[in-house]
Amino acid sequence: MFAAVAATLILQSNAAHSLNHLTHAEKAAGWTLLFDGKSTKGWHSFKQKMVEPGWEVKDGVLASSGPNGASDIVSDAMFGWFELTLDFNLSKGQNSGIMFHVRDEDDATWHTGPEIQIYDDHGEPGAQKTGFLYDLYSSSVDSTKPAGQWNHFRIVIAPKKCATYVNGVLYYEFVLNSPDFKARVAKSKFGPMPHFAKYDTGSIAIQGDHGVVSFKNIKIRPLK
């Protein structure tokens, strides 16, 4: 019995230690934490200097409380080419997203930054599902776990090829600002937006005004 209790405590300790933590190998490879697990340091609400109170940090998790008081947040640092990994947990029927190359030049984060969707679509026909590059690239596979469970994103934005992985499964690849990419933008809701996907660098954004969602282990590695 004592051995079982000791083993459980060790597992819990190891899990706590690995939460929002970089290994020596990750540090050597150039990874940094975008969320320290303790505060909203390194982030601010879009076009503001602070983070709105609808975003909370508890038990190593960054969470939005819902549409009221939790507008989109953006990273203080800007990134060009990068690899981003993170874990997210979506409540039933809720909606969020991760955007990149977000700038202040327009009225909303998604007016400049393409969005990787996070959505518990509950079978809604034609829905932009979790992992889709919103209104641009989709996937015929669905590797997401049900609402209430943790899922994992790996997002690569690189000059020769970009890609999105959900729980280790490749959803799609694309070349940013290639003829195919530009054609898809022109046919999408973003076509009339003059600043959409026009910047080579920008902030990472997390959508907070569409529902309750939690994040942890947000890590980024700039790519040359």
C-alpha positions in Angstrom: 0.0 0.0 0.0 2.8 2.4 1.0 4.6 1.6 -2.2 1.5 2.4 -4.3 1.0 5.7 -2.5 4.7 6.6 -3.0 4.5 5.8 -6.7 1.4 7.9 -7.1 3.1 10.8 -5.4 6.1 10.5 -7.7 3.9 10.5 -10.8 2.0 13.6 -9.5 5.3 15.3 -8.8 6.7 14.5 -12.2 3.5 15.7 -13.9 3.6 19.0 -11.9 7.3 19.5 -12.8 6.7 18.9 -16.5 3.8 21.4 -16.6 4.8 24.6 -18.4 8.4 23.5 -18.2 11.2 23.3 -20.7 13.7 20.4 -20.8 17.4 20.9 -21.2 17.0 19.6 -24.8 14.2 22.0 -25.6 16.2 25.0 -24.3 19.2 23.9 -26.3 17.0 23.7 -29.4 15.8 27.3 -28.9 12.4 26.8 -27.3 10.9 29.3 -24.9 7.8 29.4 -22.9 5.0 31.8 -23.9 3.1 31.1 -20.7 5.0 30.7 -17.4 2.2 28.9 -15.7 1.9 31.5 -13.0 0.9 34.8 -14.6 -0.2 36.5 -17.8 3.3 38.0 -18.2 4.3 38.3 -21.8 0.7 38.9 -23.0 -1.7 41.8 -23.3 -5.3 42.2 -24.5 -5.5 43.3 -28.1 -4.7 47.1 -28.4 -4.4 47.4 -24.6 -1.5 47.4 -22.1 -3.0 44.9 -19.7 -4.8 41.6 -19.8 -8.5 41.8 -19.1 -9.8 40.2 -15.9 -11.7 37.5 -17.9 -8.4 35.7 -18.3 -7.3 33.8 -15.2 -4.3 31.7 -14.2 -4.9 28.8 -11.8 -3.1 25.6 -11.2 -0.7 26.2 -14.1 -3.5 26.8 -16.6 -4.4 29.9 -18.5 -8.2 30.1 -19.0 -10.8 32.5 -20.4 -14.0 32.8 -18.5 -16.1 33.5 -21.6 -17.2 36.3 -23.9 -17.5 38.9 -21.0 -14.2 40.4 -20.0 -12.0 38.1 -21.9 -11.2 39.7 -25.3 -8.4 38.3 -27.5 -4.9 38.4 -26.0 -1.7 38.7 -28.0 1.9 38.0 -27.2 4.1 41.0 -26.4 6.8 39.4 -28.6 6.5 39.2 -32.4 7.5 36.2 -34.5 8.1 35.6 -38.1 8.9 31.9 -38.8 8.3 29.6 -35.9 7.2 26.3 -34.4 4.5 26.6 -31.8 3.1 23.8 -29.5 0.4 24.0 -26.9 -2.3 22.1 -25.1 -5.9 23.2 -25.0 -9.1 22.1 -23.3 -12.4 23.2 -24.7 -15.7 23.2 -22.8 -18.7 21.7 -24.5 -19.9 23.8 -27.4 -17.2 26.5 -26.9 -15.1 28.3 -29.5 -11.6 29.8 -29.6 -8.6 30.0 -31.9 -4.9 30.6 -32.3 -3.8 33.4 -34.7 -0.3 34.3 -36.0 1.3 37.4 -37.5 -1.3 39.6 -35.7 -0.7 43.3 -35.9 -2.5 46.4 -34.5 -3.2 47.9 -37.9 -6.8 46.8 -38.0 -9.9 46.6 -35.7 -9.6 42.9 -34.7 -6.9 40.2 -34.4 -8.4 38.1 -37.2 -8.3 41.0 -39.6 -4.5 40.5 -39.9 -3.7 37.1 -38.5 -4.8 33.7 -40.0 -6.6 31.6 -37.4 -6.2 27.9 -36.5 -9.7 27.1 -35.3 -10.6 25.6 -31.9 -14.3 24.6 -31.8 -16.5 21.9 -30.2 -18.7 21.8 -33.3 -20.9 18.9 -32.0 -21.5 17.7 -35.6 -22.6 21.0 -37.0 -22.8 20.7 -40.8 -20.2 22.8 -42.6 -18.5 23.9 -39.4 -15.0 25.2 -39.3 -13.6 22.4 -37.1 -10.7 22.4 -34.6 -7.4 22.5 -36.5 -8.8 24.1 -39.7 -7.0 27.2 -40.9 -10.2 29.2 -40.7 -12.0 29.4 -44.1 -8.8 28.5 -45.9 -7.6 24.9 -45.3 -9.5 22.0 -43.9 -8.8 18.3 -43.1 -10.5 15.1 -44.0 -9.3 13.5 -40.7 -10.4 14.3 -37.2 -8.0 13.4 -34.4 -9.5 15.7 -31.7 -10.5 14.4 -28.3 -14.0 15.2 -26.9 -14.8 18.4 -25.1 -13.4 18.4 -21.6 -10.2 16.6 -22.6 -6.8 18.0 -23.4 -5.8 18.3 -27.0 -2.4 19.2 -28.5 -1.5 21.6 -31.3 1.8 21.7 -33.2 1.8 24.6 -35.6 4.7 25.2 -38.0 5.0 28.5 -39.9 8.0 28.2 -42.1 9.0 29.8 -45.4 9.0 26.6 -47.5 6.0 24.9 -45.9 3.6 25.5 -43.1 1.6 22.7 -41.3 -0.9 22.1 -38.5 -0.9 18.9 -36.4 -3.6 17.9 -34.0 -2.6 15.3 -31.4 0.3 14.3 -33.6 -1.8 13.9 -36.8 -1.0 16.1 -39.8 -4.1 18.0 -40.9 -2.8 20.0 -43.9 0.2 21.8 -45.3 0.4 25.1 -47.2 2.9 27.7 -48.4 2.2 31.1 -46.9 1.4 33.7 -49.6 1.8 31.2 -52.4 -0.5 31.5 -55.4 -2.8 28.8 -53.9 -2.9 30.6 -50.5 -3.7 33.9 -52.1 -6.4 32.4 -54.3 -8.0 30.8 -51.2 -7.9 34.1 -49.3 -9.5 36.0 -52.3 -12.4 33.5 -52.2 -12.8 33.7 -48.4 -14.4 36.2 -46.0 -10.9 37.7 -45.6 -10.6 38.7 -49.3 -11.8 42.3 -48.8 -9.6 42.8 -45.7 -6.5 44.9 -46.8 -4.2 43.8 -44.0 -5.1 40.1 -43.8 -2.0 37.8 -44.0 0.1 40.7 -45.3 2.7 40.8 -42.5 5.8 38.6 -42.2 6.0 39.1 -38.5 3.4 39.6 -35.7 2.1 38.5 -32.4 0.6 35.1 -31.5 -3.1 35.7 -30.5 -5.5 33.6 -28.5 -9.2 34.2 -29.1 -11.0 34.8 -25.8 -14.3 36.4 -26.7 -16.1 33.3 -28.1 -16.2 30.9 -25.1 -14.6 29.1 -22.2 -11.2 27.5 -23.0 -8.0 26.6 -21.2 -4.4 26.5 -22.2 -1.1 25.2 -20.9 2.4 24.3 -22.1 2.5 27.1 -24.6 6.0 26.8 -26.2 7.6 28.5 -29.2 10.8 28.1 -31.2 11.8 30.7 -33.8 12.9 29.3 -37.1 15.5 30.8 -39.4 
